[in-house]
């Protein structure tokens, strides 16, 4: 970026959806639906969850919590405040099913913020982005045994998903579905730290070849 561009503020205008009333743990599905609506798809959060997001309930057996792998399914229900969430591969697959051949959904987990900005935001494409609720520090736990393998898995609490829609010199802008935050700006260094705490997960779309 040139010096002049560095001083610019860029924000993509995206329809906003609040998760707090109906989808207390549905931030991933709400963020994905905001992206789809921005691209012109007439879809609701309920339709996205029902048709595209695999949800597997948590179970307790002999005092031990069991649940799905969040890379494969939503852990619990997006409608339940005591549920957990899901990771980028689940939302990538759900988005790909929703858009068909029109776009190619790309899992950008591990991609630097600078590259996300250049590849997507500068090209008017928002990014589904994992960090932490209100940018609070992550908390390790609770743990559960994975239903498919029996492996012990540790969740990173305060996990949260938003839609990255812009930036300026000192901050990043998000459509943050949590508690009707709306368009919100967080400092760059803090965002990058919390993004790293949630495995630097992100995904977005490119035009299909």
C-alpha positions as CSV (number, residue, x, y, z in Angstrom):
1,X,0.0,0.0,0.0
2,X,1.2,3.5,-0.7
3,X,1.4,6.2,2.0
4,X,-1.8,7.9,0.7
5,X,-3.8,4.6,0.9
6,X,-2.5,4.0,4.4
7,X,-4.3,7.2,5.6
8,X,-7.6,6.0,4.1
9,X,-10.6,4.5,5.9
10,X,-12.3,1.8,4.0
11,X,-15.7,0.2,5.1
12,X,-17.9,-2.1,3.1
13,X,-21.5,-1.5,3.8
14,X,-23.1,-4.9,4.8
15,X,-26.6,-5.7,6.1
16,X,-26.4,-6.1,9.9
17,X,-28.0,-8.9,11.9
18,X,-28.1,-9.1,15.7
19,X,-27.6,-12.5,17.3
20,X,-28.6,-11.8,20.9
21,X,-32.3,-12.5,20.9
22,X,-32.6,-15.7,18.8
23,X,-29.0,-17.0,18.3
24,X,-27.1,-16.6,21.6
25,X,-24.3,-18.9,20.3
26,X,-24.9,-18.5,16.6
27,X,-22.3,-15.9,15.8
28,X,-20.8,-18.0,13.1
29,X,-24.1,-18.6,11.2
30,X,-25.1,-14.9,11.7
31,X,-21.8,-13.7,10.3
32,X,-22.1,-16.1,7.3
33,X,-25.7,-15.0,6.7
34,X,-24.6,-11.3,6.7
35,X,-22.0,-12.1,4.0
36,X,-24.6,-14.0,1.9
37,X,-27.1,-11.2,2.2
38,X,-24.4,-8.7,1.1
39,X,-23.9,-10.9,-2.0
40,X,-27.6,-10.7,-2.8
41,X,-28.8,-14.1,-1.5
42,X,-32.2,-14.0,0.0
43,X,-31.6,-16.2,3.0
44,X,-32.3,-16.0,6.7
45,X,-30.1,-17.1,9.6
46,X,-32.7,-19.9,10.4
47,X,-32.5,-21.1,6.8
48,X,-28.7,-21.1,6.8
49,X,-28.6,-23.1,10.1
50,X,-31.4,-25.5,9.1
51,X,-30.1,-26.2,5.6
52,X,-26.4,-26.0,5.8
53,X,-24.9,-26.2,9.4
54,X,-24.5,-29.7,10.9
55,X,-25.4,-29.4,14.7
56,X,-24.5,-32.2,17.1
57,X,-25.8,-32.0,20.7
58,X,-23.4,-32.3,23.7
59,X,-23.8,-35.4,25.9
60,X,-22.9,-36.3,29.4
61,X,-22.0,-39.9,30.2
62,X,-20.9,-40.9,33.7
63,X,-20.0,-37.4,34.6
64,X,-17.9,-36.9,31.4
65,X,-18.9,-34.4,28.7
66,X,-18.9,-35.6,25.1
67,X,-19.3,-33.6,22.0
68,X,-18.5,-33.2,18.3
69,X,-15.2,-31.9,16.8
70,X,-15.9,-28.2,16.2
71,X,-14.0,-28.5,12.9
72,X,-16.7,-30.9,11.7
73,X,-20.0,-29.7,13.3
74,X,-21.5,-27.1,15.5
75,X,-21.1,-28.1,19.2
76,X,-24.7,-28.0,20.5
77,X,-27.3,-25.6,19.0
78,X,-26.9,-22.0,17.9
79,X,-30.3,-21.4,19.7
80,X,-28.9,-22.5,23.0
81,X,-27.0,-20.1,25.2
82,X,-25.1,-22.9,26.9
83,X,-23.8,-24.3,23.6
84,X,-20.4,-23.6,22.1
85,X,-19.8,-23.0,18.4
86,X,-17.9,-24.3,15.4
87,X,-14.7,-23.6,13.5
88,X,-13.9,-22.4,10.0
89,X,-14.2,-25.7,8.1
90,X,-17.8,-26.1,9.1
91,X,-18.7,-22.6,7.9
92,X,-16.7,-22.9,4.7
93,X,-18.6,-26.1,3.8
94,X,-21.9,-24.5,4.7
95,X,-21.2,-21.4,2.7
96,X,-20.1,-23.4,-0.3
97,X,-23.4,-25.4,-0.3
98,X,-25.3,-22.1,0.0
99,X,-23.6,-20.4,-3.0
100,X,-23.2,-23.4,-5.3
101,X,-20.9,-22.8,-8.2
102,X,-21.1,-19.0,-8.2
103,X,-18.3,-18.5,-5.7
104,X,-15.4,-20.4,-4.4
105,X,-15.3,-20.4,-0.6
106,X,-11.7,-20.2,0.7
107,X,-10.6,-21.2,4.2
108,X,-8.1,-18.5,5.0
109,X,-7.1,-19.8,8.5
110,X,-3.5,-18.7,9.2
111,X,-3.6,-15.9,6.6
112,X,-2.1,-12.6,7.8
113,X,-4.4,-9.6,8.3
114,X,-2.5,-7.7,5.6
115,X,-3.3,-10.4,3.1
116,X,-6.9,-10.6,4.2
117,X,-7.3,-6.9,3.6
118,X,-5.6,-7.0,0.2
119,X,-7.3,-10.2,-1.1
120,X,-10.8,-9.4,0.2
121,X,-11.6,-6.1,1.8
122,X,-9.9,-4.0,-0.8
123,X,-11.9,-5.9,-3.4
124,X,-15.2,-5.3,-1.6
125,X,-15.5,-8.8,-0.2
126,X,-16.1,-9.1,3.6
127,X,-14.4,-11.9,5.6
128,X,-15.9,-14.2,8.2
129,X,-13.5,-13.8,11.1
130,X,-12.9,-15.6,14.4
131,X,-11.7,-13.7,17.5
132,X,-13.1,-13.3,21.0
133,X,-16.3,-11.8,22.4
134,X,-15.7,-8.0,23.1
135,X,-12.0,-8.8,22.5
136,X,-11.7,-10.3,25.9
137,X,-8.9,-12.7,26.6
138,X,-9.6,-16.4,25.7
139,X,-10.1,-18.9,28.5
140,X,-8.9,-22.5,28.0
141,X,-11.8,-24.9,28.7
142,X,-14.2,-26.6,29.2
143,X,-13.0,-29.9,27.8
144,X,-14.9,-32.8,26.3
145,X,-14.2,-36.1,24.7
146,X,-14.8,-36.1,20.9
147,X,-17.7,-38.4,19.9
148,X,-15.9,-39.8,16.9
149,X,-12.4,-40.5,18.4
150,X,-12.6,-40.3,22.2
151,X,-9.8,-37.8,22.1
152,X,-9.9,-35.1,24.8
153,X,-10.5,-31.6,23.3
154,X,-10.1,-28.3,25.0
155,X,-12.4,-25.5,23.9
156,X,-11.1,-21.9,24.0
157,X,-13.9,-20.0,25.7
158,X,-14.9,-16.4,24.6
159,X,-14.7,-17.7,21.0
160,X,-16.6,-15.3,18.7
161,X,-17.2,-14.8,15.0
162,X,-17.8,-11.5,13.3
163,X,-17.7,-10.1,9.8
164,X,-14.6,-8.1,8.9
165,X,-15.8,-5.2,6.8
166,X,-13.1,-2.5,6.9
167,X,-10.0,-0.9,8.3
168,X,-8.2,2.4,8.9
169,X,-4.7,3.2,10.0
170,X,-5.2,2.1,13.6
171,X,-8.2,-0.3,13.6
172,X,-10.3,-2.9,12.0
173,X,-14.1,-2.6,11.5
174,X,-16.6,-5.4,12.0
175,X,-20.2,-6.1,11.7
176,X,-20.3,-7.6,15.2
177,X,-23.5,-9.6,15.9
178,X,-22.9,-9.7,19.6
179,X,-25.5,-7.8,21.7
180,X,-26.4,-5.5,18.8
181,X,-22.9,-4.0,18.6
182,X,-23.5,-3.2,14.9
183,X,-20.5,-1.7,13.1
184,X,-17.7,-1.6,15.6
185,X,-14.0,-0.7,15.5
186,X,-11.3,-2.5,17.5
187,X,-7.6,-1.6,17.7
188,X,-5.4,-3.6,15.2
189,X,-3.0,-5.1,17.7
190,X,-5.8,-6.3,20.0
191,X,-7.7,-7.9,17.1
192,X,-4.6,-9.7,15.9
193,X,-3.9,-11.0,19.3
194,X,-7.4,-12.4,19.9
195,X,-7.6,-13.7,16.3
196,X,-4.4,-15.7,17.0
197,X,-6.0,-17.0,20.2
198,X,-8.7,-18.6,18.1
199,X,-6.3,-20.3,15.7
200,X,-6.4,-17.3,13.2
201,X,-9.5,-18.7,11.6
202,X,-11.1,-16.9,8.7
203,X,-12.9,-17.6,5.4
204,X,-14.3,-15.6,2.5
205,X,-15.2,-16.0,-1.2
206,X,-13.7,-15.5,-4.6
207,X,-15.4,-15.6,-7.9
208,X,-15.6,-19.1,-9.2
209,X,-13.3,-20.0,-12.0
